C-alpha cells in the first residue's frame, strides 16, 4: 500500500466538490477545517458538561442499551468518558446534527436513504480521553466500525463515521490514526488484519490526523483506525471528540429497552 505522507484539508459546504469525492474514493477519509467556530465549540462543551452532570446525579448506566463509560478526571472527580445518544439529552447537541452540511456527505455512501444516525447504532457518541490515574479512557486500539455488522450476521453496509473534534490534537499528543485505503480491503483483512482493540501498536502505514478545535473528520466504516494514547499526563492529554454515524438502509432506531449489543459488553476492556 502506498504511504500518504500528507493530505489536503478541505472546507465543507452544502455539496462536496469533485476533488473531495475523488479523494475519499481513493483514500477513504476527509478532513474539513473549522466546521464550527471557537464560540460554538465552547457551547458544545458546555452542553456535554450539562449532560454529564445530569447523568452523574441520576446514576445513568446505560442509554438505549449502550453502557456509559465513567472514569476519573485530572482532579480525581468522576466524569463520563464515553457518552452514547448524547443529542437525545441536549437541545444544543440535537440542533448541531440538523446542520444541512451533513447532507453533503450522504453521496459518499453510494447508497439510497442516507441519513445521520442520531437514533441508531450508538447515536451521537462523545469520547473524552485523558491520561491520568483512574482514567478509564486514554486510548483505543485498532478496529473498524463495520465489525458490528459481522457480529449480527448482517452484510456489511455503507457507513461513515463523522467526528467533530473539540480539542486541538498534534501528532505528538496521540489522537486519531488511520490506515488510508483500507476501506477497499478484503473481508479477510477487515476481520483479521489486526487484533481488534487489543492491538494499540504503531503501524508503518498509519497516518496521524492532526486536528484543530472545530474540525470535522469523516472516514469509511471499513477503514482501520485507532486512537493513540497521549504521551503527556494531566490536562495536556485531554482530547474530546464527538462521533455520529452517517448510514443508509432500513431505519433501525434504538429504544430505552434495547438490549446491549454484544460488542459493547467488552467496552470496559478499552482503556
N, C-alpha and C positions, 0 to 999 in steps of 0.2 A: 504494500500500500504506500502511495506517495505521501511524504510528510507535507504538512501545511504549516510552514513556519510562522506565518502571519495571515491576517484576513481582514476584509473591509468591515467597517461599522457603518450601518445604514440609518436612515430615518424612516419611521413607519408612518405612512399616510393612510388614506382611505382605500387605496388599492396598492398592490405590490407592483414593482417595476419588473420588466423582463430580466434585468440583471439580478434582482433579488430572487426571482423564481428559479433562474438557472443556477445560481449559487447554492440554493437549497437542494435542488435536484442532484447536484454533484456531491455536495459535502454533508447535507442532512441537518444543517443548522443555520440560524441567522442571529445577528446581534444588532439591536437598534439602540441608539443613544437617546437619552432624555425623553423616554416615553411619558414620564410625568415630571413635573417641576420639583425643585427642592421643597417648596411650600407644600405640595401635595404629598411628598414623601413623609413630611412631619405629620400631616393629617392622618395618613395611613398608619404610621407608627402609633399615634395616639389612639386610633381606633382598635388596633390589635391589643394595646395595653388595657383598654376598657373591657374587651372580651376576656382577656386573661384574668383580670380582677374578678369578673363575674364567675368564671369557671372555678377559680381558686376558692371563692367564697361558697359556691354551691357544691364543690367536690365532684365536678363533672369528670367521669372516667371514660365515657365513650360518647361519640356523636354519630348517630345513624349507623351504629355498629362498629365504627372505627375508633380504636383506642387513642386517647390523648396522652402524649408523652410529656412527663414532667421531669424537671431537674433543678439544679441549683445555679444561681447567678453568681457574679463576681463577689457580691457581698454576703453570699450564703443564703439569700432569700429564695423561696420556691418560685419557679417560673414555669410556664408552658413552653416546651421546646419543639413540639410538633402539634400544630392545630390541624383540624380537619373541618371541612364545611364552614369555615370561618365567616364567609359572606352571609350565611343564613342567620348570623348573630350580630350583624353590624350593618346599618344602613349605608355607612360610608363605603364599606368594602363591597356591598352589593352594587352600589351605584358605580363603583370603579369597573365592574365587569360588564356594565352596559355601554362602555366606550365603543363607538362604531368601528374604531380601528381594529378591534379583534376580528371583525368580519373579514377584513382584508386577508387574514391568514387562512381562511377556510379553503381557498383553492389548492393550498399545499396538501390537503388531504387526498385530493384526486378522487373524491367520493361525494355522493349527494348527501343532503341533510346535515351539513356541517353546523356545529354549534359549540358554544362554551359550556363545558360540563359542570356548571355550578352546583347542580343537584345530583350528579352522577359520580361514579368511582369514589374518590375521596373529597370531591368538591375543591374549594379553594383551600390549599394546604399552606401553612406558614411554618417554615423551618427556622429555628433560632439556634444557631451554633455558637458555642462559647467554650473555650478551653480553660477550664478551672476545675479544681477538685469538687466532686459532686455533680458535675455536669453529666447529663445522660445523652448528650448530642454534640460531638465535636467534629465528626467526620461521617462519611457514608461510603461504603465500599462499592466496587464496580457492580453495575446492574444495568438492565434495560427495563423500560416501563412496559414492554409488551409481554413480559413473562406472566403477568396476571391472567392474560387471555389463555395462555397454555395451561395454567393451573385449573381453569374451569372448563377445559376441553373445548375451547372455542377456537375458531380460526382467528389468527392474529389480524385485528382490524386496524385501520389507519388511525393514528393518534399523534397529536402534537403536545409536547409539554412546554407550556409557556411560563417563563419565570420573570417576575418583577423584582429587581434587586434593590434593596433598601439601604444597603451599606456599600461603600466602595471597597473593592477587594483586589489588591495587587496579587500577582502570581506568587510573590514571596510570602503572602499571608494565607496560603491554602486556597480554597474555593473550588469552583466548578472545573472539572477536567472532562473532556470529551475525546472520543476517537473518531475523527471525521471519516465519513464514507461507510461506517459500519451499519448504516441504515439499509444498505444494499447487500448485507451478508446473507449467507445461507441460514436455514433454520438450525442446523447443527452448530454453527458458530454462535448464533443467538443464544442457544442453550448451554453451550459448553466452552466457549472461548475463555471465560473467567469463572471463578468460584463466586457465585452470587453473594454479595455483601461481605463475605469473609476476606476477599482479596482487596487490600487497600494500597497495594504497591504501585510504584511508578511504572508506566508503560512507555516505551520509547516512541510510540505513535501518538501519545496523548497530546492534547492542546489545552493550554491554560486559558480560560476565559476571564479576562480582567475586566471588571465592571466598575462603573461609577453609580452613585445613588440615583435611582430613577431609570436605569437602563432596563431594557426588555430583551430576553433571550428566548429563542424558540428552537427546540430540537425534536427530531423524529423519535417516536416512542421506541423504535427498534435499535436506536443508537446506544452503544456502550458509553456510560459516563459514571463519574464518581464525584464526591466532594472531598477534597484533600483537607486534612487537619492543619490548622494554623500552627506554625512553629512557635508562635507567640503565646503568652499566657495572660489571662485577665482581660481587661476592657479592650485592648488592642486586637484581641482574637475574635471579637463579636462580629457575626455576619447573619443578617436576616434576609430571607428570600421567600417570596410568595409564588406558589405554583398553581396553575389551574389547567386542566386538560381541555384541549380542543378535539372533539371527536365527531363521529358520524354514526350511521346505523340506527337501530331501534332505540328509542328513548327508554332509559332504564334508571329512573331516579331511586335514590336510597330513602328509606323511611326510618323513623326512630326505633322501630323494632327489627331493622335489618340485621341479619347475622354478621358476625365478624368475619371478613374474608380470610381464607386460610393463610395467605402470605403475610397478613398483618399480625398473626399470632406470634411471630418471631421479631416483632418490632423492638422488643426490649433488648435484643442482642445487638442492635445497631447503636453504637456509642461513639 
